[in-house]
């Protein structure tokens, strides 16, 4: 019989104990003040919002969560239940809902203190799904006298028709963003939305409806619902392809609410035989055991087991459509298939530009022009709901903040408190984060935007720097790379810091390739760093898992600095920059694959 070495090409390694696996569990959180089901929800595990719902009857009550306690805040105008929702704690969107027979079309927007009327849905309905942001929302499915697959997109003021679900359904849940949403429940097969149409996704292991969800299209969790037995505690995790069972909730329930991310989710309220106020927090620590290209035998005192991986992962940078104008220092936002590049340096003779270009996954087209031409600025948000702040006009600092609605830019009443260029940004249009830069000396200043004004945080970056990259959200931001305070203008750093909404924490493990004028994409726990100047200019790509950076086996086709980025860790977009010369080149990074750990019991 063939030996393992003959098959795999190396010997088996023996360990006296298993490596520590991922730890994932549900724990009790603070209880709602008002027990309810069928409410709307928004936000993160430590900054959530719940509104409306069946108490019974329908209620206008709204509550905010700080990670431990729920506090009653301003009530909605229209009492209702089984509603659709989108947004974050300080910029939420509520739409549709009961009463029967066909539901309401009413939409309301929350700004962190009060609710105001928004544009009405075209189709009144309830038991529907929702996703996205207040200025880029998505409503789909539900009951409008009969189950419907109708999808509508919200731009901050009005709803327009989108592509319909393949399967009309009610009692479903949703998560993600307007251009990358996930519809789960009511039928076994999930559906994924790309901003235009829905396609079939992975099949739930436990089919159910009236469940809760959290996360994004490629990393989500689904929990609870009304599968047999009547109330379910089952939870599953989605990786963009398939669903895997994870730890079950402590309390089985249906018609519950969800918020947060896949590794940090929140299950709120719901119903058993009565409405309940229970909150549970899902937390995932660590990374799954990985055994790439290595065989290992584990011994627990009784049994030996041989474990190895059978896996295929593929990462690649592919050439996309060139921008209309070669430029550097562009502000980049959005996703790989819905990217935005605003402003930039195109000189000489023209130095700063107001030009905006939109990417559809294939080609760039002109969008609305900035009011203030600028470069080396920062941005946040989506193609249809972007934010631009800071930068330079070539003769001075750009002091204004601008917001984009998918067609035109409007000047915000709020300007940065610390005027600067070569800074980084993260977050959304209504919850932005600015950090670092030159003002005109290097600064670590951090500011938060609430959709109207900027507030300075007295605690700045630990490593003061400019020319850095950032990604994530206002309460879970990530800063990496840049040029630190140094007598050498070309100095580089790989310093990495994580923001929790109050303070920055330095990670002792920085980028493997220290660099400045780089770009990034993704979230605090799943980020991508690419390009930049490491003396020389580089196309090196690194992936961050929330703990450490790993150098990707593939580099960009065109190494460059002062480039821009958008998207996620596994689906990123790079455009513009200096190669040299200044380039219009666009590249798309994609990582796909599966990992299956094989176990063979041995004597």
C-alpha positions in Angstrom: 0.0 0.0 0.0 1.3 3.5 -0.9 2.6 5.6 2.0 1.3 9.1 2.7 4.7 10.6 1.7 4.4 8.9 -1.6 1.0 10.4 -2.2 1.5 13.9 -0.9 5.3 14.3 -1.2 6.1 14.9 2.4 5.9 13.2 5.8 3.0 13.4 8.3 3.6 15.6 11.3 2.6 14.5 14.7 1.1 16.9 17.3 0.2 16.2 20.9 -3.0 18.2 20.7 -5.3 19.9 18.2 -4.7 23.5 17.2 -7.2 25.9 18.7 -10.3 26.0 16.4 -12.6 28.9 15.7 -14.7 29.7 18.9 -18.2 30.8 18.0 -21.0 31.2 20.4 -24.2 33.1 21.3 -24.3 35.0 24.6 -27.0 36.9 26.4 -27.3 40.7 25.7 -29.5 43.3 27.2 -33.2 42.9 26.9 -35.5 45.2 24.9 -37.7 47.6 26.9 -40.6 46.6 24.8 -41.0 42.9 23.8 -41.9 42.7 20.2 -41.7 40.8 16.9 -41.7 41.8 13.2 -39.7 45.0 13.9 -37.2 46.7 11.7 -33.5 46.7 12.7 -30.2 48.4 11.7 -26.6 48.9 12.8 -24.0 46.8 14.4 -23.6 44.6 17.5 -22.5 47.5 19.6 -24.6 50.2 17.9 -28.0 48.8 16.8 -31.5 50.2 16.4 -34.9 48.5 16.6 -38.1 50.2 15.5 -41.8 49.5 15.0 -43.1 45.9 15.3 -45.9 43.9 16.7 -46.3 44.3 20.5 -49.3 43.8 19.7 -50.7 45.9 18.1 -48.3 47.7 15.8 -46.0 50.2 17.6 -43.9 53.3 16.8 -41.5 52.6 19.6 -37.7 52.9 18.8 -34.8 51.7 20.9 -31.0 52.1 20.5 -28.4 49.5 21.7 -24.9 50.4 22.9 -23.6 46.8 23.2 -25.2 46.2 26.6 -28.3 48.2 27.1 -31.4 49.2 25.1 -32.6 52.8 25.5 -35.9 54.2 24.2 -35.4 57.1 21.7 -37.7 59.1 19.4 -40.8 57.2 18.1 -41.7 56.7 14.4 -44.7 58.5 12.9 -46.5 55.5 11.6 -47.2 52.4 13.8 -46.6 49.2 11.8 -45.1 45.7 11.9 -43.4 43.2 9.5 -41.5 46.1 7.9 -38.5 46.5 5.7 -35.3 48.2 6.9 -31.9 49.4 6.0 -29.1 51.6 7.3 -27.2 52.1 10.5 -28.1 53.3 14.0 -27.7 57.0 13.2 -29.1 56.8 9.7 -31.8 54.1 9.4 -34.5 53.5 6.9 -38.0 52.0 7.6 -40.4 51.1 4.8 -43.6 49.2 4.2 -45.2 47.0 6.8 -48.7 45.9 8.0 -51.6 46.6 8.5 -53.2 44.2 6.0 -54.5 43.5 3.6 -51.9 44.9 1.3 -49.6 46.8 3.6 -48.4 50.4 3.6 -46.1 52.3 1.2 -44.9 54.7 4.0 -41.1 55.3 4.3 -39.4 57.0 7.2 -35.8 58.1 7.7 -34.0 58.3 11.1 -31.1 60.7 11.6 -30.0 59.6 15.1 -32.6 61.8 16.9 -35.8 62.0 14.9 -37.9 60.3 12.2 -39.0 62.1 9.1 -41.1 61.1 6.1 -39.3 59.7 3.0 -40.5 58.8 -0.5 -43.3 56.2 -0.7 -42.8 52.6 -2.0 -44.5 51.9 -5.4 -45.9 48.7 -3.9 -47.3 48.6 -0.4 -46.4 45.3 1.3 -45.3 43.6 4.5 -43.3 40.6 5.6 -40.6 41.9 3.2 -36.8 41.9 3.1 -34.5 44.9 3.3 -30.8 45.8 2.7 -28.5 48.7 2.1 -28.2 52.2 3.5 -30.5 55.1 4.1 -29.4 56.8 0.9 -29.0 53.5 -1.1 -31.7 51.1 0.2 -33.3 48.0 -1.2 -36.7 46.5 -0.5 -37.7 43.1 -1.9 -40.4 40.4 -1.7 -43.2 40.4 0.8 -47.0 40.2 0.8 -49.0 42.7 -1.3 -52.3 40.8 -1.4 -50.3 37.9 -2.7 -46.6 36.9 -2.4 -44.5 39.2 -4.5 -40.9 39.3 -5.9 -40.9 43.0 -6.6 -37.7 44.8 -5.8 -37.4 48.6 -5.3 -34.2 50.8 -4.9 -34.1 53.9 -2.8 -31.8 56.8 -3.5 -32.4 58.9 -0.4 -35.6 60.5 -1.7 -37.5 58.2 -4.0 -38.0 54.5 -4.9 -37.5 53.1 -8.4 -38.1 49.5 -9.7 -35.3 47.0 -9.7 -35.1 43.4 -10.9 -37.6 41.0 -9.4 -36.7 38.0 -7.2 -36.8 34.8 -9.1 -39.2 33.4 -6.5 -42.0 35.6 -5.1 -42.0 35.1 -1.3 -42.9 36.6 2.1 -41.4 36.2 5.5 -37.9 36.5 4.1 -34.9 38.5 5.5 -32.1 40.4 3.8 -28.6 41.9 4.3 -25.8 43.4 2.3 -25.8 46.6 0.2 -28.0 47.9 -2.6 -25.6 46.5 -5.3 -24.7 43.3 -3.5 -27.6 42.1 -1.4 -28.7 38.7 -0.1 -32.3 37.5 0.3 -32.7 34.5 2.7 -35.7 32.4 3.7 -39.3 31.5 2.8 -37.7 29.2 0.2 -34.6 27.0 0.7 -32.5 28.8 -2.0 -31.1 32.2 -1.2 -30.9 34.8 -3.9 -28.1 37.4 -4.6 -28.7 40.8 -6.1 -26.0 42.6 -8.2 -27.7 46.0 -8.5 -29.7 44.9 -11.5 -30.9 41.3 -11.2 -31.2 38.4 -8.7 -29.5 35.0 -9.2 -29.7 31.8 -7.2 -27.3 31.4 -4.2 -26.7 28.7 -1.7 -29.4 26.4 -0.2 -30.2 26.6 3.5 -29.6 23.4 5.4 -32.7 24.2 7.4 -35.4 25.8 5.3 -37.5 28.4 7.2 -39.1 31.8 7.1 -39.5 34.8 9.5 -35.8 34.5 10.4 -33.1 37.0 11.2 -29.9 37.8 9.2 -26.7 39.8 9.6 -23.6 40.5 7.4 -23.0 41.0 3.8 -23.7 39.0 0.6 -20.4 37.0 0.8 -20.3 36.6 4.6 -23.7 36.3 6.3 -25.4 34.5 9.1 -29.1 33.4 9.3 -30.8 32.4 12.5 -34.1 31.5 14.1 -37.3 31.3 12.1 -40.4 29.1 12.0 -39.0 25.8 10.6 -40.2 22.6 12.3 -40.5 22.5 15.3 -42.5 25.7 15.1 -39.8 27.9 16.6 -36.2 27.5 15.5 -32.9 28.3 17.2 -30.8 27.0 14.3 -28.1 29.3 12.9 -26.1 29.0 9.6 -23.2 30.9 8.1 -22.9 31.8 4.4 -19.6 32.2 2.5 -21.0 33.4 -0.8 -21.4 29.9 -2.1 -22.8 27.6 0.6 -24.4 27.5 4.1 -22.7 25.8 7.0 -24.4 25.1 10.4 -23.0 27.0 13.4 -23.8 27.3 17.1 -27.6 27.5 17.7 -29.2 30.4 19.7 -30.2 29.8 23.3 -33.8 30.8 22.6 -35.7 29.4 19.7 -37.9 32.0 18.1 -39.5 33.4 14.9 -40.2 36.8 13.4 -37.0 38.1 15.1 -34.6 40.9 14.0 -31.0 40.8 13.1 -28.1 43.3 13.0 -24.3 43.4 12.7 -21.8 41.2 10.8 -21.2 37.5 10.4 -18.5 37.4 13.1 -20.3 39.8 15.3 -24.1 39.5 14.9 -27.1 40.4 17.0 -30.5 38.5 17.3 -33.2 40.7 18.8 -36.7 40.0 20.1 -39.1 37.9 18.1 -41.9 35.5 19.2 -42.3 32.1 20.7 -45.9 31.6 21.9 -45.6 35.3 22.9 -43.4 38.2 22.0 -40.1 38.2 23.8 -37.5 40.9 24.6 -34.4 38.6 24.6 -31.2 39.8 22.8 -28.4 37.4 21.9 -24.9 38.3 20.6 -23.1 36.0 18.2 -19.3 36.3 18.4 -16.7 34.4 16.4 -13.1 34.4 17.6 -10.1 33.2 15.6 -9.8 31.5 12.3 -10.9 28.0 11.2 -8.1 25.4 11.4 -6.1 25.5 8.2 -3.6 22.9 7.1 -2.5 23.9 3.7 -0.1 21.4 2.0 0.6 19.6 5.3 -0.6 16.4 6.8 -1.0 16.2 10.6 -1.9 13.5 13.1 -3.7 14.6 16.3 -3.8 12.4 19.4 -6.3 13.1 22.2 -5.2 10.2 24.4 -7.6 7.7 22.9 -7.8 8.2 19.1 -5.4 9.3 16.5 -6.8 11.2 13.4 -5.1 12.2 10.2 -6.3 15.6 9.0 -5.4 17.4 5.8 -7.0 19.8 3.3 -8.4 19.1 0.0 -8.7 22.7 -1.4 -8.5 24.9 -4.3 -8.0 28.7 -3.9 -7.3 31.0 -6.8 -6.4 34.7 -6.7 -5.8 36.9 -9.7 -5.6 40.5 -10.9 -7.4 40.9 -14.2 -7.4 43.9 -16.5 -10.5 46.0 -16.5 -11.6 48.9 -18.7 -9.4 51.9 -18.7 -10.6 55.2 -17.1 -11.4 58.0 -19.5 -8.6 60.1 -18.1 -5.3 59.0 -16.7 -4.9 60.6 -13.2 -3.5 60.0 -9.7 -4.7 60.8 -6.2 -8.3 59.9 -7.2 -11.0 59.5 -4.5 -12.2 55.9 -4.8 -15.5 54.4 -3.4 -18.0 51.7 -4.1 -17.6 48.1 -5.2 -15.9 46.1 -8.0 -18.9 46.2 -10.2 -20.1 49.7 -9.1 -17.0 51.8 -8.5 -16.6 55.5 -8.3 -13.5 57.6 -9.0 -13.8 61.4 -8.2 -11.3 64.2 -8.7 -7.6 63.5 -9.0 -4.4 65.0 -10.3 -4.2 65.2 -14.1 -1.5 67.9 -14.7 0.2 69.7 -15.9 -1.2 71.9 -17.3 -4.4 71.1 -15.5 -3.7 70.0 -11.9 -6.9 69.3 -10.1 -10.0 68.0 -11.7 -13.7 67.9 -10.9 -14.3 64.9 -13.1 -16.1 61.9 -11.7 -16.1 58.5 -13.4 -18.4 55.5 -12.7 -17.4 51.9 -13.3 -20.0 49.2 -14.1 -17.7 46.2 -13.9 -16.6 46.6 -17.5 -16.2 50.2 -18.5 -16.0 53.8 -17.1 -18.6 56.5 -17.8 -18.7 60.2 -16.8 -20.8 61.1 -13.8 -21.6 64.4 -12.2 -18.7 66.8 -11.5 -17.4 67.8 -8.1 -18.0 71.3 -7.0 -14.4 71.6 -5.9 -11.6 70.1 -8.0 -9.3 68.2 -5.7 -6.8 65.4 -5.3 -5.1 63.4 -2.5 -8.5 63.6 -0.7 -10.4 60.7 0.9 -13.9 59.2 0.5 -16.4 56.7 1.8 -19.6 55.0 0.7 -21.1 53.6 -2.5 -21.3 54.7 -6.1 -24.8 56.0 -5.5 -24.1 57.4 -2.1 -20.5 58.6 -1.8 -18.7 61.1 0.4 -15.6 63.1 -0.4 -13.6 65.2 2.1 -10.3 66.9 2.4 -7.6 67.0 -0.3 -5.8 69.8 -2.1 -6.7 72.1 -4.9 -3.0 72.5 -5.9 -3.0 76.0 -4.3 -4.4 75.1 -0.9 -6.5 72.7 1.1 -10.0 71.7 -0.1 -12.1 72.5 3.0 -15.5 71.3 1.8 -17.2 68.0 2.1 -19.4 66.8 -0.8 -22.1 64.1 -1.1 -22.9 62.2 -4.3 -26.4 60.8 -5.0 -25.5 58.8 -8.1 -25.8 61.8 -10.5 -24.7 65.0 -8.9 -22.5 66.3 -6.0 -23.9 68.6 -3.3 -21.8 70.5 -0.8 -22.4 69.5 2.8 -22.8 72.2 5.5 -20.0 70.4 7.4 -16.3 70.8 6.7 -13.4 68.9 8.3 -12.2 70.5 11.6 -8.6 69.6 10.6 -8.0 70.7 7.0 -5.6 68.2 5.3 -4.5 66.2 2.3 -3.1 62.7 1.8 -5.5 61.3 4.5 -7.6 58.1 4.5 -11.3 57.5 5.0 -13.8 54.7 5.8 -17.5 54.2 6.4 -20.6 55.4 4.6 -22.0 58.7 3.3 -23.9 59.3 6.6 -21.3 57.7 8.9 -17.9 58.6 7.6 -14.4 58.4 9.2 -11.4 60.6 8.4 -7.9 60.0 9.8 -4.3 60.9 9.3 -2.8 63.2 6.6 -0.9 66.4 6.2 -2.3 69.6 7.7 0.3 70.9 6.7 2.4 69.0 9.2 1.7 65.3 9.7 -1.4 64.5 11.8 -3.1 61.6 13.4 -6.4 63.5 13.8 -9.5 61.4 13.6 -13.0 62.8 12.8 -16.5 61.3 12.5 -19.2 62.5 10.1 -22.9 62.1 10.9 -24.4 63.1 7.5 -24.3 66.8 8.5 -21.1 67.7 10.4 -17.7 66.4 11.5 -16.8 65.8 15.2 -13.2 65.5 16.3 -12.1 62.6 18.4 -9.4 63.7 20.9 -7.8 60.3 20.4 -6.0 60.1 17.1 -3.8 57.5 15.4 -1.0 56.0 17.4 1.3 56.3 14.4 1.0 59.8 12.9 1.3 59.6 9.1 0.1 60.6 5.7 -0.2 58.7 2.4 -2.0 55.8 4.3 -4.9 53.6 3.3 -8.1 52.8 5.1 -11.3 50.7 5.0 -14.1 49.4 7.2 -16.8 51.4 9.0 -17.0 54.4 11.3 -17.0 52.0 14.4 -14.8 49.3 12.9 -12.2 51.1 10.9 -8.7 50.0 9.7 -5.7 52.1 8.9 -2.5 50.7 7.3 0.7 51.8 5.7 1.7 55.3 4.9 4.6 57.7 5.5 5.3 58.3 9.2 6.7 61.3 11.0 10.3 61.2 9.9 13.1 63.5 8.6 13.0 61.4 5.4 10.0 62.4 3.3 10.0 59.1 1.5 9.9 57.0 4.7 7.4 54.2 4.8 5.6 52.2 7.4 3.6 49.0 7.6 1.8 50.1 10.8 -1.7 48.7 11.1 -4.3 50.1 13.5 -7.9 49.2 14.3 -10.6 51.7 15.4 -13.6 50.7 17.6 -15.5 54.0 17.4 -13.6 55.6 20.2 -9.9 54.6 20.1 -7.2 53.2 17.8 -5.4 50.0 18.8 -2.1 49.2 17.1 -1.5 45.7 15.8 2.1 44.6 16.5 2.0 42.8 13.2 2.0 45.3 10.3 2.2 45.0 6.6 4.9 42.6 5.3 5.8 45.3 2.8 6.0 48.7 4.4 4.8 51.3 1.8 3.1 54.6 1.3 0.7 56.0 -1.3 -1.1 52.6 -1.4 -4.7 51.6 -1.7 -7.0 49.3 0.2 -10.4 47.6 0.3 -12.6 45.5 2.6 -13.4 45.5 6.3 -11.5 45.6 9.6 -11.4 41.8 9.7 -11.1 41.1 6.0 -9.0 43.7 4.2 -6.8 43.9 1.1 -3.8 46.2 0.6 -2.2 46.7 -2.8 0.2 48.9 -4.7 2.1 51.9 -3.3 5.7 53.0 -3.0 8.0 50.7 -1.1 11.1 52.2 -2.8 10.5 51.2 -5.5 6.9 51.3 -6.6 5.2 48.0 -6.1 2.2 45.9 -7.1 2.5 43.7 -4.0 -0.9 42.6 -2.6 -1.6 41.5 1.0 -4.7 40.1 2.8 -5.7 40.9 6.4 -7.8 38.5 8.5 -8.2 40.7 11.6 -5.0 39.5 13.1 -2.2 39.5 10.6 -1.3 40.3 7.0 -0.5 37.5 4.4 1.3 38.3 1.2 -0.8 37.2 -1.8 0.9 35.0 -4.4 -0.2 37.4 -7.1 0.8 41.0 -7.6 -0.9 43.7 -9.6 -0.2 43.7 -13.4 0.8 47.3 -13.2 2.7 48.3 -10.0 1.8 51.9 -9.1 1.6 54.5 -6.3 -1.1 57.1 -5.6 -3.7 54.7 -7.0 -7.3 54.3 -5.7 -9.2 51.2 -4.5 -12.7 50.0 -3.8 -14.6 46.8 -3.1 -13.9 43.9 -0.7 -11.1 41.6 0.2 -12.1 39.0 -2.3 -13.5 41.3 -5.0 -11.5 44.5 -5.2 -11.0 47.3 -7.8 -7.8 49.3 -8.4 -7.6 52.2 -10.8 -5.4 55.2 -11.7 -2.1 56.1 -10.1 1.5 56.6 -11.2 3.4 53.6 -12.7 5.1 55.9 -14.0 3.7 57.6 -16.0 0.3 58.5 -14.7 -2.1 55.7 -15.8 -5.7 55.1 -16.5 -5.3 51.4 -16.0 -8.0 49.5 -14.1 -7.5 46.1 -12.5 -9.9 43.7 -10.7 -8.8 41.4 -7.9 -10.8 38.2 -7.4 -10.2 35.4 -4.9 -12.3 32.2 -5.2 -12.1 28.7 -3.9 -13.1 26.2 -1.2 -11.5 24.4 1.7 -12.5 21.0 2.8 -10.7 19.5 5.8 -10.5 15.7 5.5 -10.3 13.5 8.6 -9.2 9.9 8.6 -9.1 8.0 11.9 -5.9 6.0 12.3 -4.6 3.5 14.9 
